[in-house]
Amino acid sequence: MKITKRIYAYSLLCLLSCTAAWGQTIEKIAPPKGYVRTSSDKQTFTTYLRQLPLFPKGTKVKLYNGQEKRNQAPTFAVVDMEIGKRDLQQCADAVIRLRAEYLWAQKKYEAIRFNFTSGFPADYTNWAEGKRIQVNGNKVQWYTSNVGKDYSYKTFRNYLDVVFMYAGTASLSKELVTVSYNSLQPGDVFIQGGYPGHAVIVVDVAVNPAGKKVFLLAQSYMPAQQIHVLVNPTQPNLSPWYELTESDTGKLYTPEWTFEKKDLKRFK
């Protein structure tokens, strides 16, 4: 969905006037006055997301081919993470990437498993142990290769590219568990599965003494592009933070897609 002229104007206003303190990680994006980040243990997905490195302020989002994304208005900050040189890491893939990177860094290899759109379960341990995936039309199967056991990062990234090629919002939405909008936490995903669908990930949450929450969202998009923290197109004075409203029904407006609050899901 293309953003309206009004939302586009709000986005530009935020980019010009936003006063959030800037840093080199998501954790350094200051929450609104009166809000503090929710607590998290060092080894959690929340902490991993907060420590994602950012390019310097003003950096433009680039596509997989090195060209700049045409519409820069949705962007508050760009995550400093390579995305490869193929049109693979789009919206659902970016969510998969962040989750998988966290699990790999924690050496939770057996938890790295994503389904293809066909339903085929592509687990990382099989790949790291030397097996490879053969796709022939709708038939998908493992076969034993001669590459041998390898849990290196290079092999992990090759695995992810294969997942990106055959997975998407339609498959990921089926893997995640629907949760209440009011229970929102870092790592949750707003997702609409389809062809195309879209997905954005909650990368941080802060609360005030009254218990009200605000949150940050990040996405990739089509064509494959760098992951970026989104501005809030409807509340420029709060942007890039989004306010979690009391009602668990209604819509969530992001710069390039409109979700329903009921679209919120979580990794198992």
Backbone hydrogen bonds in HBPLUS format (Angstrom, degrees):
<---DONOR---> <-ACCEPTOR-->    atom                        ^
c    i                          cat <-CA-CA->   ^        H-A-AA   ^      H-
h    n   atom  resd res      DA  || num        DHA   H-A  angle D-A-AA Bond
n    s   type  num  typ     dist DA aas  dist angle  dist       angle   num
A0008-TYR N   A0004-THR O   2.87 MM   4  6.06 160.0  1.91 153.6 160.0     1
A0009-ALA N   A0005-LYS O   2.94 MM   4  6.12 153.5  2.01 143.9 150.2     2
A0010-TYR N   A0006-ARG O   3.02 MM   4  6.31 158.3  2.06 148.6 154.3     3
A0011-SER N   A0007-ILE O   2.91 MM   4  6.14 153.6  1.98 148.6 155.9     4
A0012-LEU N   A0008-TYR O   3.06 MM   4  6.36 157.6  2.11 148.6 153.6     5
A0013-LEU N   A0009-ALA O   2.94 MM   4  6.18 154.8  2.00 147.8 155.3     6
A0014-CYS N   A0010-TYR O   2.97 MM   4  6.28 156.4  2.03 149.6 154.9     7
A0015-LEU N   A0011-SER O   3.08 MM   4  6.37 159.5  2.13 148.0 153.3     8
A0016-LEU N   A0012-LEU O   3.07 MM   4  6.29 141.7  2.23 143.7 153.5     9
A0016-LEU N   A0013-LEU O   3.18 MM   3  5.20 126.6  2.48  94.3 107.9    10
A0017-SER N   A0013-LEU O   2.90 MM   4  6.03 145.5  2.02 149.5 159.3    11
A0018-CYS N   A0014-CYS O   2.78 MM   4  4.98 150.5  1.87 147.2 146.0    12
A0054-LEU N   A0024-GLN O   2.76 MM  30  5.00 155.4  1.82 132.2 131.9    13
A0028-LYS N   A0025-THR O   3.02 MM   3  5.48 155.9  2.08 111.5 118.7    14
A0026-ILE N   A0052-LEU O   3.20 MM  26  5.90 141.6  2.36 149.0 160.1    15
A0029-ILE N   A0026-ILE O   3.03 MM   3  5.52 168.6  2.04 118.2 121.6    16
A0027-GLU N   A0050-ARG O   2.74 MM  23  4.62 136.5  1.93 156.8 142.2    17
A0035-TYR N   A0032-PRO O   3.06 MM   3  5.67 155.8  2.12 144.3 144.1    18
A0036-VAL N   A0207-VAL O   2.77 MM 171  5.47 157.7  1.82 151.9 153.9    19
A0207-VAL N   A0036-VAL O   2.75 MM 171  5.47 158.2  1.80 154.5 151.1    20
A0038-THR N   A0205-VAL O   3.22 MM 167  6.21 161.2  2.26 140.4 140.3    21
A0044-THR N   A0041-ASP O   3.31 MM   3  5.65 168.4  2.33 118.0 118.8    22
A0048-TYR N   A0044-THR O   3.12 MM   4  6.48 160.1  2.17 147.1 152.9    23
A0049-LEU N   A0045-PHE O   2.96 MM   4  6.20 163.8  1.98 154.8 157.9    24
A0050-ARG N   A0046-THR O   3.02 MM   4  6.28 160.0  2.06 150.8 156.5    25
A0051-GLN N   A0047-THR O   3.04 MM   4  6.20 135.8  2.25 144.5 155.5    26
A0051-GLN N   A0048-TYR O   3.17 MM   3  5.25 133.3  2.40  96.8 109.4    27
A0052-LEU N   A0049-LEU O   3.17 MM   3  5.37 166.0  2.19 110.7 112.8    28
A0080-ASP N   A0053-PRO O   2.77 MM  27  5.35 166.7  1.79 131.8 136.5    29
A0055-PHE N   A0078-VAL O   2.88 MM  23  5.67 165.1  1.90 166.0 170.9    30
A0059-THR N   A0056-PRO O   3.08 MM   3  5.87 152.2  2.16 147.0 148.4    31
A0069-LYS N   A0061-VAL O   2.90 MM   8  5.70 172.8  1.90 147.9 149.1    32
A0226-GLN N   A0062-LYS O   3.06 MM 164  5.89 155.1  2.12 162.7 169.6    33
A0063-LEU N   A0067-GLN O   2.67 MM   4  5.38 168.0  1.68 170.1 174.2    34
A0066-GLY N   A0063-LEU O   3.00 MM   3  5.37 164.0  2.03 119.7 121.1    35
A0064-TYR N   A0224-ALA O   2.99 MM 160  5.59 140.2  2.16 147.2 141.1    36
A0075-THR N   A0072-GLN O   3.10 MM   3  5.71 164.7  2.13 124.2 129.0    37
A0231-VAL N   A0074-PRO O   2.93 MM 157  5.56 151.1  2.02 139.5 144.8    38
A0076-PHE N   A0229-VAL O   2.78 MM 153  5.43 169.4  1.79 162.4 158.9    39
A0229-VAL N   A0077-ALA O   2.76 MM 152  5.09 146.2  1.87 142.7 153.5    40
A0079-VAL N   A0227-ILE O   2.88 MM 148  5.48 162.8  1.91 149.0 154.1    41
A0081-MET N   A0079-VAL O   3.02 MM   2  5.78 121.0  2.38 110.2  94.0    42
A0088-LEU N   A0086-ARG O   2.76 MM   2  5.49 135.0  1.96 109.1  94.5    43
A0090-GLN N   A0088-LEU O   2.86 MM   2  5.87 122.1  2.20 117.0 100.3    44
A0094-ALA N   A0090-GLN O   2.95 MM   4  6.02 143.4  2.09 146.9 154.5    45
A0094-ALA N   A0091-CYS O   3.20 MM   3  5.36 127.5  2.49  98.6 111.0    46
A0095-VAL N   A0091-CYS O   3.42 MM   4  6.84 153.5  2.50 145.6 151.7    47
A0096-ILE N   A0092-ALA O   2.95 MM   4  6.27 163.5  1.97 152.3 157.0    48
A0097-ARG N   A0093-ASP O   2.72 MM   4  5.90 155.4  1.78 146.7 154.3    49
A0098-LEU N   A0094-ALA O   3.04 MM   4  6.27 163.8  2.07 149.2 151.4    50
A0099-ARG N   A0095-VAL O   3.11 MM   4  6.33 167.6  2.12 153.8 157.3    51
A0100-ALA N   A0096-ILE O   2.83 MM   4  5.93 166.7  1.85 155.9 160.3    52
A0101-GLU N   A0097-ARG O   2.82 MM   4  5.91 161.2  1.85 152.4 157.9    53
A0102-TYR N   A0098-LEU O   3.14 MM   4  6.25 158.8  2.19 142.8 148.0    54
A0103-LEU N   A0099-ARG O   3.08 MM   4  6.36 165.8  2.10 150.9 154.4    55
A0104-TRP N   A0100-ALA O   2.82 MM   4  5.99 159.6  1.86 153.9 159.8    56
A0105-ALA N   A0101-GLU O   2.95 MM   4  6.07 160.6  1.99 146.6 151.9    57
A0106-GLN N   A0102-TYR O   3.07 MM   4  6.32 142.6  2.21 144.0 154.2    58
A0108-LYS N   A0103-LEU O   2.86 MM   5  5.07 159.6  1.90 158.9 155.6    59
A0107-LYS N   A0104-TRP O   2.95 MM   3  4.83 155.3  2.02 101.8 109.3    60
A0111-ALA N   A0108-LYS O   3.08 MM   3  5.68 150.5  2.17 114.7 123.3    61
A0112-ILE N   A0109-TYR O   3.08 MM   3  5.46 159.5  2.13 110.7 117.2    62
A0124-TYR N   A0112-ILE O   2.88 MM  12  5.51 174.2  1.88 159.2 160.6    63
A0114-PHE N   A0122-ALA O   3.26 MM   8  5.46 164.5  2.28 132.7 131.9    64
A0122-ALA N   A0114-PHE O   2.92 MM   8  5.46 158.7  1.96 145.3 148.1    65
A0116-PHE N   A0120-PHE O   2.83 MM   4  5.17 160.6  1.86 147.4 152.9    66
A0119-GLY N   A0116-PHE O   2.86 MM   3  5.16 155.6  1.92 109.7 118.0    67
A0117-THR N   A0166-TYR O   2.82 MM  49  6.17 161.8  1.85 161.6 155.3    68
A0128-ALA N   A0124-TYR O   2.78 MM   4  6.06 165.5  1.80 163.2 167.3    69
A0129-GLU N   A0125-THR O   2.91 MM   4  5.98 140.3  2.07 143.6 153.7    70
A0131-LYS N   A0126-ASN O   3.03 MM   5  5.55 151.6  2.11 161.0 152.0    71
A0130-GLY N   A0127-TRP O   3.03 MM   3  5.39 160.2  2.07 110.1 115.7    72
A0150-ASP N   A0128-ALA O   2.64 MM  22  5.04 166.7  1.66 157.4 162.1    73
A0145-SER N   A0130-GLY O   3.32 MM  15  5.91 153.2  2.40 135.7 143.3    74
A0132-ARG N   A0143-TYR O   2.85 MM  11  5.46 161.8  1.89 159.3 165.5    75
A0143-TYR N   A0132-ARG O   2.81 MM  11  5.46 146.6  1.92 154.2 161.3    76
A0134-GLN N   A0141-GLN O   2.80 MM   7  5.41 174.1  1.81 167.9 169.7    77
A0141-GLN N   A0134-GLN O   3.03 MM   7  5.41 154.3  2.10 146.3 154.5    78
A0136-ASN N   A0139-LYS O   2.80 MM   3  5.14 173.6  1.80 163.3 165.2    79
A0139-LYS N   A0136-ASN O   3.05 MM   3  5.14 156.9  2.10 125.8 124.4    80
A0156-PHE N   A0152-SER O   3.04 MM   4  6.31 155.1  2.10 146.1 153.8    81
A0157-ARG N   A0153-TYR O   2.85 MM   4  6.15 156.4  1.91 155.1 160.1    82
A0158-ASN N   A0154-LYS O   3.06 MM   4  6.35 151.1  2.14 143.8 151.8    83
A0159-TYR N   A0155-THR O   2.97 MM   4  6.25 153.2  2.04 146.7 154.0    84
A0160-LEU N   A0156-PHE O   3.00 MM   4  6.36 155.8  2.06 147.6 153.9    85
A0161-ASP N   A0157-ARG O   3.04 MM   4  6.33 156.2  2.10 148.8 154.0    86
A0162-VAL N   A0158-ASN O   3.28 MM   4  6.60 150.6  2.37 144.3 151.1    87
A0162-VAL N   A0159-TYR O   3.12 MM   3  5.32 122.1  2.47  99.6 113.7    88
A0163-VAL N   A0159-TYR O   3.07 MM   4  6.45 156.0  2.13 149.8 156.9    89
A0164-PHE N   A0160-LEU O   2.76 MM   4  6.07 163.0  1.79 159.1 163.7    90
A0165-MET N   A0161-ASP O   3.06 MM   4  6.21 144.1  2.20 137.2 146.2    91
A0166-TYR N   A0162-VAL O   3.29 MM   4  6.59 143.7  2.43 144.7 152.5    92
A0166-TYR N   A0163-VAL O   3.13 MM   3  5.41 128.1  2.41 102.5 115.0    93
A0167-ALA N   A0163-VAL O   2.79 MM   4  5.61 131.8  2.02 160.6 169.6    94
A0172-LEU N   A0168-GLY O   2.90 MM   4  6.03 174.1  1.91 164.1 165.8    95
A0173-SER N   A0169-THR O   2.95 MM   4  5.71 161.6  1.99 141.9 147.0    96
A0174-LYS N   A0171-SER O   3.13 MM   3  5.42 134.9  2.34 102.7 114.5    97
A0175-GLU N   A0172-LEU O   2.96 MM   3  5.09 133.7  2.18 101.1 114.5    98
A0176-LEU N   A0172-LEU O   3.17 MM   4  6.44 145.5  2.30 156.5 164.8    99
A0177-VAL N   A0266-ARG O   2.83 MM  89  5.14 170.3  1.84 150.6 150.7   100
A0266-ARG N   A0177-VAL O   2.79 MM  89  5.14 139.1  1.96 131.2 144.3   101
A0179-VAL N   A0264-LEU O   3.17 MM  85  6.02 168.5  2.19 138.5 140.7   102
A0183-SER N   A0180-SER O   2.97 MM   3  5.32 154.2  2.03 109.5 117.9   103
A0184-LEU N   A0181-TYR O   3.20 MM   3  5.48 159.7  2.25 115.8 117.0   104
A0188-ASP N   A0185-GLN O   3.12 MM   3  5.88 158.9  2.16 145.1 147.3   105
A0187-GLY N   A0202-VAL O   2.74 MM  15  5.33 175.9  1.74 151.8 152.9   106
A0202-VAL N   A0188-ASP O   2.86 MM  14  5.40 172.9  1.86 159.1 161.3   107
A0189-VAL N   A0265-LYS O   2.82 MM  76  5.18 167.6  1.83 147.3 150.8   108
A0265-LYS N   A0189-VAL O   2.72 MM  76  5.18 154.8  1.78 144.8 153.7   109
A0190-PHE N   A0200-VAL O   2.97 MM  10  5.43 151.8  2.05 157.6 164.9   110
A0200-VAL N   A0190-PHE O   2.97 MM  10  5.43 152.9  2.04 150.0 158.8   111
A0191-ILE N   A0263-ASP O   3.15 MM  72  5.55 165.9  2.17 136.0 136.6   112
A0192-GLN N   A0198-HIS O   2.92 MM   6  5.48 162.9  1.95 164.3 169.2   113
A0198-HIS N   A0192-GLN O   3.04 MM   6  5.48 142.9  2.18 136.7 148.1   114
A0201-ILE N   A0218-ALA O   2.96 MM  17  5.42 161.1  1.99 155.1 159.1   115
A0218-ALA N   A0201-ILE O   2.95 MM  17  5.42 145.4  2.07 144.8 155.9   116
A0203-VAL N   A0216-LEU O   2.97 MM  13  5.56 150.8  2.06 131.0 140.0   117
A0216-LEU N   A0204-ASP O   3.00 MM  12  5.18 154.6  2.06 135.3 139.2   118
A0206-ALA N   A0214-VAL O   2.90 MM   8  5.36 159.9  1.94 150.3 153.9   119
A0214-VAL N   A0206-ALA O   2.87 MM   8  5.36 150.7  1.96 151.7 156.3   120
A0208-ASN N   A0212-LYS O   3.02 MM   4  5.55 139.6  2.19 144.5 156.2   121
A0211-GLY N   A0208-ASN O   2.80 MM   3  5.35 164.0  1.82 124.4 129.4   122
A0244-LEU N   A0213-LYS O   2.98 MM  31  5.38 175.9  1.98 143.5 143.5   123
A0215-PHE N   A0242-TYR O   2.81 MM  27  5.15 146.7  1.92 138.2 149.4   124
A0242-TYR N   A0215-PHE O   2.75 MM  27  5.15 154.1  1.81 145.9 155.0   125
A0230-LEU N   A0217-LEU O   2.85 MM  13  5.67 166.0  1.87 148.8 152.4   126
A0219-GLN N   A0228-HIS O   3.00 MM   9  5.62 151.2  2.08 144.8 151.0   127
A0228-HIS N   A0219-GLN O   2.90 MM   9  5.62 157.6  1.95 153.8 159.3   128
A0238-LEU N   A0235-GLN O   2.92 MM   3  5.46 150.6  2.01 117.6 126.5   129
A0239-SER N   A0235-GLN O   2.98 MM   4  6.09 138.6  2.16 148.7 160.8   130
A0241-TRP N   A0238-LEU O   3.08 MM   3  5.57 139.2  2.26 129.5 123.0   131
A0261-LYS N   A0250-GLY O   2.92 MM  11  5.83 163.1  1.95 151.2 151.0   132
A0252-LEU N   A0259-PHE O   2.72 MM   7  5.00 161.9  1.76 137.5 141.0   133
A0259-PHE N   A0252-LEU O   2.89 MM   7  5.00 163.0  1.92 155.3 152.8   134
A0254-THR N   A0257-TRP O   2.97 MM   3  5.34 157.2  2.03 161.4 167.6   135
A0257-TRP N   A0254-THR O   3.43 MM   3  5.34 156.0  2.50 102.0 108.6   136
A0263-ASP N   A0260-GLU O   2.88 MM   3  5.35 163.2  1.91 116.6 121.3   137
A0264-LEU N   A0261-LYS O   3.36 MM   3  6.13 154.7  2.43 121.6 122.0   138
